Amino acid sequence: MKNLRSSTLNLFLSVFFVTGYCQTEIFDGVEFEMPKVIEPEFLNYSVSILDFGAVADGLTLNTEAFKEAIDHVALKGGGRVVVPRGVWLTGPIVLKSNINLHTEAGALVLFSTNKELYPLIHSYYEGREDVRCQSPISGRDIENIAFTGKGIFDGNGQVWRHVKREKLTPNQWKDLINSGGVTNANETVWYTSQGQMKAYQLRDKGELINYTSIEDCRPMRDFFRPVMISLINCKNILFDGPTFQNSPNWNIHPLMCENLTVRNTSIRNPWFSQNGDGIDIESSKNVLVYDNNFDVGDDAICIKSGKDKSGRERGIPSENIIIKNNIVYSGHGGVVVGSEMSGGVRNVHISDCTFIGTEAGIRFKSRRGRGGVVEKIYITNIDMIDVLTNAISFNLYYQGKSMVEMIADNDHEKVQKIVVPVTEKTPIFRDISIKNINCKGAFQAIYVRGLPEMKIEDLHLENLNMTADNGLTCIDVSDLTIIDLKLNAINPRAAQFFNVEKATIKGLNLINQPDGAIVVGGSESNNIEIELTESKKNQNILTVQDDLMSNEIVLKH
């Protein structure tokens, strides 16, 4: 430890520095009883990593300086570890309780590309226990931690991620393969190493699950890419101000955490980055995510709760979550629930967000085998433009693909239309409200697909103004309410309902739609009432399929 300037700082052990400000406005309009989210508190004590020998040249490895600074402040009872302006190369940073890692404007924390610094450990990924490389930033079983300031954390993710050829220009692809690594047989995917390619091949065969020990995984270590920030079983967490970018895998992953606040933060990844999620909130409660910007390579704001049997056995839902006033530029989905939701998701408020050019807007996804219950989700005041696929999407036949890939592969045509017994493995989606949505430009405005054995229940859509190539499709839904939906769709079949039970649609406004614009089919469709706006006098606008009883459908003008 060199020149400990902190000795000249004021140290008042009895005085606390409290981050954040009044949360009153964040709780306005929330539809459920939301507990107060506790923010971290710190002693008024501060040191700089310069005091511990750190060098800001982008070449000197500062892992020990970060460790010593964090250890020192933790021993003093907590406070700020300050990262000044400069380029700070480092290996993994392991947090302790009562640490505020504060990066000043102009500070760039750059994580080393030397993968040997990130050993294989037992951790969690995609909803289950797994072997992973140690994360660039991690904390486990700690409390009162924060990331503040205006600095940048860069994960150097390009040395970890595989890349699909279709996502690069020819020159970019040529430069990539000339940089090293290997490609698969048909040269459609570039991998960082032979071991990484082997692991993906084993995964696709369903055999990688047999590799459970670190020794088994070591030859394929490049496959086990870490999330950039792994926080497991932590309490009272604050992100306020920094930028987190270029992560090896998911960017921020709070797992089994409580009292999490993310605000004034930017999360960035290349648009083509595999698994380049923004934040994945998993089995966590009492969460605020507001006033942030996301520009990422996969789902931007994602809510999860474990995968299949392991998620059900953990049995910890994600709950009491408020997501407000965020902007998403690139991402597979603006706000996403699933697909790993086996522990359940409930009490979620999402409002006042803007999605610009995302693949999907609001996205729910799951599949048979997951189990779990998603309920009491309230979404309002969302604006979207230039959505590449579905502005609002529910898909309970999710197969691990992005929406663009699903549409390109015609997955909706390949669904096996069979009924299977309802068990603990059956996912349940119910009591979901989506109001005040504006979308200008999408492949499809609304796509809702449940399971024949477990329909999506009690879905309420209200005050939607949607312009898209395709309009509304609802399959295997019950207790559906749609109020004041304005659809401007190119496809002449603007509103389609199949196996929909008990539906009330009022104020349906189909812009310039011809005969047959509304299609109702499926042997299970019943008790459907559709009321068109006053301007719609076309008596031939409804097409009924599958010999449905005429009294099961009421069309009003």
Steps between C-alpha positions, in 0.01 A plus 500: 500500500655828388434861607170433669342837434183376665667561838443872443134454419228564752398183672178516697413146597171610646386688188364316199490603137168393349480462123191562293201725546129482578332213314148642526451566127620152406215348698229715340238295317629160610214248506619287792635559848868567436741476794749779549824420321787547744805670352852445633652722767873567533734655750645835399836343416678493165822377342637507147643195326803724438571467873561130441735526204257499209637626167271649233696409187273225363795258519568448870280236662326659798323197644689516831446874534123454471510211747708685756284813476179298546649300789622816670165681478313188611721476811420865578129417495432607144504806275609598150772347285569771243621428146637827352518598136721267295512154345521235770579149381397234748401141558191399701369736768338329799278727706444498875221639713475877548704589189405781262713457187503856367639572154566863418426652160762381252578181691508185287527169685619257233491130582794296380477275196713240679243229565727323747413778745138377505508146643218252460271498804166354603235767445167549321396571143173495305298403802699210642823416681785483256874527452605847385815705474527749782323825418695824449298642792339279762350504846337225701314509831582868553298817560519875459688526172489763227640596162492879469664776295533562128769247408491202263546127562603308185500118503708447183227259395627461145765251617230280657205499260438285196358685197251403231612579147158635402545788744819638342593655168731292275800713596421476870469122471831479315675707766350284773615166365844646426528598866512135612241264638314236299181472294249218476488272196275720289672820618187660642630549856839616628619370838780630716653151531458135411386432855221756477376351172502149650294616797235655277483181296452297820235745617305467176502121545377534858821347634668800664276462806711198593804723553459609861851510647754773446753247374255374237435855385857627496580400136191695390541798734434755223141377483434589865499873443432699816233761551672834552347580841386205711322585824367196689292521816582867560297777665475877463665555163526823302608572143501876442686665214765277339504331159539122473593372158644222285425217741616141430144377556206662682595839633341532847359192675346544845400153627300446820557864592287741701469878483658579165496848344631566148475862379683752279702213356596406143536137395654434160603200292559452126168424333636165376633382836375152586319497837583869533208575735479829687371400844355163604307529825469145631314378808539845652258729681447868570660635184500845336631551145448856376657780295743269318616449141546156342663419166583130500529177303223295663214567741538845656304481828421139582319339794572135586462257791680175424473229239287186504544263797783696665297822481190335641700344783664833582151645510604865522292727275600834360255743658432859595672657201455850356645582157451864394625756250764291325611530138594189303670545163613154392401171659312178434230640727443830679357339814487121513355245743650149469576265365657374824208583730446170680500661847230746396477873427245728667430860593678677214428858391645622168430852373621803307760316293609558140622229262679612183579232243490201734432152360193466721337747735325335795582131499378205709652160430492150646447140400374166623727369774557836668205505739468813711236773514529846344227729635408850610701674226398860425638681194402853400619800297745334261611657170668300225623566149651278231460172689647223287255226606211509751423812699317289762583132511392200710648168390476183706679299233833675543793306352796714597502720193477872451176628352673569170622138485156366595329691222769410247461131593117516493490356852132591540419257218700217661322498836361157586135572563452233766365503852715351777406440865531794738775440757744703710695540176220701338568877493213727602458860380205695640375836627701720264401856406649704213371854450583820311734362234613683188688313230597649166648229285532127579482163325201418719308711748386231745571125508361291787546123504422287803491123537186299419518334842570828681373807326629847583236627742357839588690712249387864488607727211379860496559821304746373241593685182694263277642531148654178367523266202282249686236569761372285787527123545366323809528122538404298808392790721215523750336796674636746246403866519596754233377859529572776246747335265587696187672277244655625178625177341605414146390137522129489411439249780553753772351318801511123541366293790548123534386294797419814694253460785301784654623809318363853516632740238363855510600794283690300238604739225643331191641758260401440135427130541316297233261207528622223725731721705388326822547123511369276778581129500587203713255250644547640852412859416190615683331801661673759285352848475658749259385861484637707213528876502216702346686545174497129424183403316641214292269206571742256333799589713468180709610154382403200713690174460474141630117495501474703816152558630386842386369584845848465647613818321330835526610778266376850577538818297 
